[in-house]
């Protein structure tokens, strides 16, 4: 994983999209752009850190989902 993928995964993690919505690739990309625009890279990282501090078990599951979705949605 590279830094760009990590930033995108953090943004998706911090977005309002849920795994249960089964979002399409375009929805994932739009959520990443929107969340980065609202929070910036530092804000997204802060959201991730807060969730891992408060709810580590669910945060780990959400990050795994976010990483998988970013990998799928941004493949070329």
Backbone as JSON Lines, residues from 0, in Angstrom:
{"i":0,"aa":"X","n":[0.84,-1.17,0.0],"ca":[0.0,0.0,0.0],"c":[0.89,1.24,0.0]}
{"i":1,"aa":"X","n":[0.49,2.22,-0.79],"ca":[1.24,3.45,-0.8],"c":[0.51,4.53,-0.01]}
{"i":2,"aa":"X","n":[1.15,5.68,0.13],"ca":[0.58,6.77,0.92],"c":[-0.75,7.24,0.36]}
{"i":3,"aa":"X","n":[-0.87,7.33,-0.94],"ca":[-2.11,7.78,-1.57],"c":[-3.27,6.85,-1.2]}
{"i":4,"aa":"X","n":[-3.02,5.55,-1.23],"ca":[-4.06,4.58,-0.86],"c":[-4.44,4.73,0.61]}
{"i":5,"aa":"X","n":[-3.45,4.95,1.46],"ca":[-3.72,5.11,2.88],"c":[-4.58,6.35,3.15]}
{"i":6,"aa":"X","n":[-4.27,7.45,2.49],"ca":[-5.05,8.68,2.66],"c":[-6.47,8.47,2.17]}
{"i":7,"aa":"X","n":[-6.62,7.82,1.04],"ca":[-7.96,7.54,0.52],"c":[-8.75,6.64,1.47]}
{"i":8,"aa":"X","n":[-8.09,5.63,2.02],"ca":[-8.77,4.73,2.95],"c":[-9.19,5.47,4.22]}
{"i":9,"aa":"X","n":[-8.35,6.36,4.72],"ca":[-8.71,7.16,5.88],"c":[-9.91,8.05,5.57]}
{"i":10,"aa":"X","n":[-9.92,8.63,4.38],"ca":[-11.05,9.48,3.99],"c":[-12.33,8.66,3.88]}
{"i":11,"aa":"X","n":[-12.25,7.49,3.29],"ca":[-13.44,6.65,3.19],"c":[-13.91,6.22,4.57]}
{"i":12,"aa":"X","n":[-12.97,5.86,5.43],"ca":[-13.28,5.5,6.81],"c":[-14.06,6.63,7.49]}
{"i":13,"aa":"X","n":[-13.63,7.87,7.28],"ca":[-14.24,9.04,7.92],"c":[-15.52,9.51,7.23]}
{"i":14,"aa":"X","n":[-15.83,8.93,6.08],"ca":[-17.02,9.34,5.34],"c":[-18.28,8.73,5.96]}
{"i":15,"aa":"X","n":[-19.42,9.14,5.42],"ca":[-20.69,8.59,5.92],"c":[-21.1,7.31,5.2]}
{"i":16,"aa":"X","n":[-20.34,6.88,4.18],"ca":[-20.67,5.62,3.51],"c":[-20.52,4.45,4.48]}
{"i":17,"aa":"X","n":[-21.39,3.48,4.32],"ca":[-21.36,2.29,5.16],"c":[-21.19,1.06,4.28]}
{"i":18,"aa":"X","n":[-20.54,0.05,4.82],"ca":[-20.36,-1.21,4.09],"c":[-21.7,-1.8,3.71]}
{"i":19,"aa":"X","n":[-22.7,-1.65,4.57],"ca":[-24.02,-2.21,4.3],"c":[-24.69,-1.59,3.08]}
{"i":20,"aa":"X","n":[-24.23,-0.41,2.66],"ca":[-24.78,0.24,1.47],"c":[-24.26,-0.39,0.19]}
{"i":21,"aa":"X","n":[-23.2,-1.17,0.3],"ca":[-22.57,-1.8,-0.85],"c":[-22.35,-0.77,-1.97]}
{"i":22,"aa":"X","n":[-21.56,0.28,-1.66],"ca":[-21.4,1.37,-2.62],"c":[-20.66,0.95,-3.89]}
{"i":23,"aa":"X","n":[-21.05,1.57,-4.99],"ca":[-20.36,1.36,-6.26],"c":[-19.03,2.13,-6.23]}
{"i":24,"aa":"X","n":[-18.15,1.77,-7.15],"ca":[-16.83,2.41,-7.22],"c":[-16.94,3.93,-7.31]}
{"i":25,"aa":"X","n":[-17.86,4.42,-8.12],"ca":[-18.02,5.88,-8.28],"c":[-18.46,6.53,-6.97]}
{"i":26,"aa":"X","n":[-19.29,5.84,-6.2],"ca":[-19.72,6.38,-4.9],"c":[-18.55,6.43,-3.92]}
{"i":27,"aa":"X","n":[-17.7,5.43,-3.95],"ca":[-16.53,5.41,-3.09],"c":[-15.61,6.58,-3.44]}
{"i":28,"aa":"X","n":[-15.33,6.73,-4.73],"ca":[-14.44,7.83,-5.15],"c":[-15.04,9.19,-4.79]}
{"i":29,"aa":"X","n":[-16.33,9.36,-4.96],"ca":[-16.99,10.63,-4.62],"c":[-16.92,10.88,-3.11]}
{"i":30,"aa":"X","n":[-17.12,9.85,-2.31],"ca":[-17.04,10.01,-0.86],"c":[-15.64,10.39,-0.42]}
{"i":31,"aa":"X","n":[-14.63,9.8,-1.05],"ca":[-13.24,10.13,-0.73],"c":[-12.96,11.6,-1.04]}
{"i":32,"aa":"X","n":[-13.34,12.04,-2.22],"ca":[-13.11,13.44,-2.61],"c":[-13.85,14.38,-1.67]}
{"i":33,"aa":"X","n":[-15.11,14.07,-1.39],"ca":[-15.92,14.93,-0.51],"c":[-15.32,15.02,0.89]}
{"i":34,"aa":"X","n":[-14.96,13.88,1.44],"ca":[-14.44,13.85,2.81],"c":[-13.09,14.54,2.9]}
{"i":35,"aa":"X","n":[-12.22,14.33,1.92],"ca":[-10.94,15.04,1.93],"c":[-11.16,16.54,1.78]}
{"i":36,"aa":"X","n":[-12.14,16.92,1.0],"ca":[-12.45,18.34,0.85],"c":[-12.96,18.98,2.13]}
{"i":37,"aa":"X","n":[-13.75,18.24,2.89],"ca":[-14.3,18.75,4.13],"c":[-13.32,18.72,5.29]}
{"i":38,"aa":"X","n":[-12.59,17.61,5.43],"ca":[-11.75,17.41,6.6],"c":[-10.26,17.59,6.35]}
{"i":39,"aa":"X","n":[-9.83,17.41,5.1],"ca":[-8.41,17.41,4.8],"c":[-7.77,16.12,5.29]}
{"i":40,"aa":"X","n":[-6.52,15.91,4.92],"ca":[-5.82,14.68,5.31],"c":[-5.69,14.56,6.82]}
{"i":41,"aa":"X","n":[-5.35,15.66,7.47],"ca":[-5.16,15.63,8.92],"c":[-6.46,15.34,9.65]}
{"i":42,"aa":"X","n":[-7.55,15.93,9.19],"ca":[-8.84,15.68,9.81],"c":[-9.29,14.25,9.66]}
{"i":43,"aa":"X","n":[-9.05,13.67,8.49],"ca":[-9.41,12.26,8.28],"c":[-8.6,11.37,9.21]}
{"i":44,"aa":"X","n":[-7.31,11.64,9.31],"ca":[-6.46,10.85,10.2],"c":[-6.91,10.98,11.64]}
{"i":45,"aa":"X","n":[-7.34,12.17,12.03],"ca":[-7.84,12.38,13.38],"c":[-9.11,11.58,13.66]}
{"i":46,"aa":"X","n":[-10.0,11.54,12.68],"ca":[-11.23,10.75,12.82],"c":[-10.91,9.27,13.0]}
{"i":47,"aa":"X","n":[-9.97,8.78,12.2],"ca":[-9.56,7.37,12.31],"c":[-8.96,7.1,13.69]}
{"i":48,"aa":"X","n":[-8.06,7.96,14.12],"ca":[-7.42,7.77,15.43],"c":[-8.44,7.78,16.55]}
{"i":49,"aa":"X","n":[-9.4,8.69,16.48],"ca":[-10.43,8.76,17.51],"c":[-11.26,7.49,17.58]}
{"i":50,"aa":"X","n":[-11.64,6.98,16.43],"ca":[-12.44,5.75,16.41],"c":[-11.65,4.55,16.92]}
{"i":51,"aa":"X","n":[-10.36,4.48,16.55],"ca":[-9.55,3.37,17.05],"c":[-9.37,3.48,18.56]}
{"i":52,"aa":"X","n":[-9.34,4.69,19.09],"ca":[-9.24,4.87,20.54],"c":[-10.53,4.52,21.26]}
{"i":53,"aa":"X","n":[-11.66,4.89,20.65],"ca":[-12.95,4.68,21.3],"c":[-13.56,3.3,21.03]}
{"i":54,"aa":"X","n":[-13.4,2.82,19.83],"ca":[-14.05,1.56,19.41],"c":[-13.08,0.72,18.55]}
{"i":55,"aa":"X","n":[-12.01,0.22,19.13],"ca":[-10.98,-0.45,18.32],"c":[-11.47,-1.65,17.52]}
{"i":56,"aa":"X","n":[-12.39,-2.42,18.08],"ca":[-12.84,-3.62,17.36],"c":[-13.65,-3.26,16.13]}
{"i":57,"aa":"X","n":[-14.54,-2.3,16.22],"ca":[-15.32,-1.93,15.04],"c":[-14.49,-1.07,14.09]}
{"i":58,"aa":"X","n":[-13.56,-0.29,14.61],"ca":[-12.7,0.53,13.75],"c":[-11.81,-0.35,12.87]}
{"i":59,"aa":"X","n":[-11.31,-1.43,13.43],"ca":[-10.47,-2.34,12.65],"c":[-11.26,-2.94,11.49]}
{"i":60,"aa":"X","n":[-12.49,-3.32,11.76],"ca":[-13.35,-3.89,10.71],"c":[-13.63,-2.83,9.63]}
{"i":61,"aa":"X","n":[-13.94,-1.6,10.05],"ca":[-14.23,-0.54,9.09],"c":[-13.0,-0.2,8.25]}
{"i":62,"aa":"X","n":[-11.82,-0.19,8.86],"ca":[-10.6,0.12,8.09],"c":[-10.31,-0.98,7.09]}
{"i":63,"aa":"X","n":[-10.52,-2.22,7.46],"ca":[-10.33,-3.32,6.5],"c":[-11.26,-3.13,5.31]}
{"i":64,"aa":"X","n":[-12.51,-2.79,5.58],"ca":[-13.48,-2.52,4.51],"c":[-13.01,-1.35,3.65]}
{"i":65,"aa":"X","n":[-12.58,-0.27,4.3],"ca":[-12.14,0.93,3.56],"c":[-10.94,0.62,2.67]}
{"i":66,"aa":"X","n":[-9.98,-0.11,3.18],"ca":[-8.81,-0.48,2.38],"c":[-9.21,-1.34,1.18]}
{"i":67,"aa":"X","n":[-10.08,-2.3,1.41],"ca":[-10.55,-3.16,0.32],"c":[-11.3,-2.34,-0.74]}
{"i":68,"aa":"X","n":[-12.16,-1.45,-0.3],"ca":[-12.95,-0.64,-1.23],"c":[-12.07,0.31,-2.04]}
{"i":69,"aa":"X","n":[-11.09,0.92,-1.4],"ca":[-10.18,1.82,-2.1],"c":[-9.37,1.04,-3.13]}
{"i":70,"aa":"X","n":[-8.88,-0.13,-2.74],"ca":[-8.13,-0.96,-3.67],"c":[-8.96,-1.31,-4.89]}
{"i":71,"aa":"X","n":[-10.21,-1.66,-4.67],"ca":[-11.09,-2.03,-5.77],"c":[-11.51,-0.83,-6.61]}
{"i":72,"aa":"X","n":[-11.85,0.26,-5.96],"ca":[-12.42,1.42,-6.65],"c":[-11.41,2.25,-7.42]}
{"i":73,"aa":"X","n":[-10.14,2.13,-7.07],"ca":[-9.11,2.92,-7.73],"c":[-8.17,2.07,-8.59]}
{"i":74,"aa":"X","n":[-8.51,0.83,-8.82],"ca":[-7.63,0.02,-9.67],"c":[-7.71,0.54,-11.1]}
{"i":75,"aa":"X","n":[-6.62,0.44,-11.78],"ca":[-6.56,0.96,-13.16],"c":[-6.53,-0.16,-14.17]}
